[in-house]
Amino acid sequence: MRIAFIGAGSIFTPLGLYTIATSEVLKNAEVYLVEIDDERRKFITALAEKIRRTFKAGFKVTPLRNVEDLEGYGVDYAVISVEKERYQRWRLDFEIPHKYGIMQVLGENGGLGGLSHTLRVVPLVLEIARVIEDINRDTRVFIYSNPEPRVTYAVVNYTNLKNVYGLCTGYLERKEMLAPLLKADEREINFIAAGLNHFTWIKELRVNGEDAYPKLDEALRRNPNFEPLSRLLYRTYGLFPSPDDNHIGEYLSLAWPLVPEEKKGLKWIERTRKEGEDVRRLLRLFLRGLVPKFAFNRFVKFPDVAMNVVEGLEGVEKLQEAINVPNRGYTDLPEGVIVEIPAEVSPKGVKPLRVDLPKETLVPLRVQAEIQRLSAEAAAEGNIEKVAKAVLLDPVVHDAEAGLKAMAELIEAHMDMLPQFTEGDVETLRDWLKA
């Protein structure tokens, strides 16, 4: 098995390495750590060796600077989790639309911030994916980079890679949030959900195999302040959403006043940055031998999603509760849109499962499915007309002129990372209403 982590300095990689080290099926894999930043590459390589020794695994570690360096090794599985200047750019993605009165909750995966993010990340990931395609078109590619379903859509539709999957930990985070309400360990919670990444509906909710919706109803009565937006959606549509208020709120015009201040905007961006630093601090302590093995085990509640899927493909059959794939009749959303659904994973492959949802729950998802397509295609093609269509279709955009001007300013602010656009495109967007 040859497994490459591309953007190995990502916070996802240590969990992937731990999952490999503690899996009977994966522990002797060939692991390639591809990281362009020298300091991060040295750190993750040292951490990988520490994890290998601590858990007595046999995997071999090879650090590489560029994805092109994989050509000498080949690759069976590739995990892509790349980003450039994440927090600096994310702040702009939130602040610029906000200046125009566009009240997007996060500005990461939805709203104009999510569109701006898509325009930057899609070319970056496509460049990597095309190198992998040249090495081995049969490589199974797992994408963590946000906006994950839009990036996945671009890789599926603009490369000839045969096996591309978008992955996210949102469903695990939803379990962690529900665990105290249901008075259960998060590992006892299972659900069947479907929809779009960061906006799915939980069709079945179980604790130790038993229907947990009655417990959830009682818990919500005892906790009237828990996630106002999710409560409203549940009361209205009869299914609880996932993963949480601020992620779902990125896609809904009514979300801003319902999502608590500490879970949106700059406060959330700063909280996310700090949480990442805290994890890296723990990893540095582990590397120095100051965090013992048992404490590290306790810190890891779930296996890495990508390596969990790999383990299934390599022989440990399982149900993967959430995976992002092109819709081929798995839901009543448009064909080809990237949907998040459960799948059976085995050496035969990934078999997505059909999940039927009430018709009315699909309405907000259909709008976002079209924005997913338009934004991914705009990013891949450098198509300013599709940018304008995505802006004017977005429920969070309350005013056409404000939306177009904000988007033009976002493109201008990030122009150094948008080779597919020109200053002329910016002016075209600004003058869209005058044409």
VENWORA-V87726 format. One record per helix or strand of 3 or more residues. SS is the DSSP state (H for helix, E for strand). FROM is the first residue (numbers start at 1). TO is the last residue. If there is no record, write none. Layout:
SS_FROM_TO / SS_FROM_TO
//
This chain:
E_2_6 / H_11_21 / E_30_34 / H_38_54 / E_60_64 / H_67_72 / E_77_80 / H_86_99 / H_111_135 / E_140_143 / H_148_158 / E_163_166 / H_170_182 / H_186_188 / E_189_196 / E_199_207 / H_213_222 / H_228_237 / E_240_242 / H_245_251 / H_261_263 / H_265_287 / H_293_299 / H_305_313 / E_318_326 / E_338_346 / E_349_352 / H_359_381 / H_384_393 / H_400_413 / H_415_417 / H_423_430 / H_432_434
//
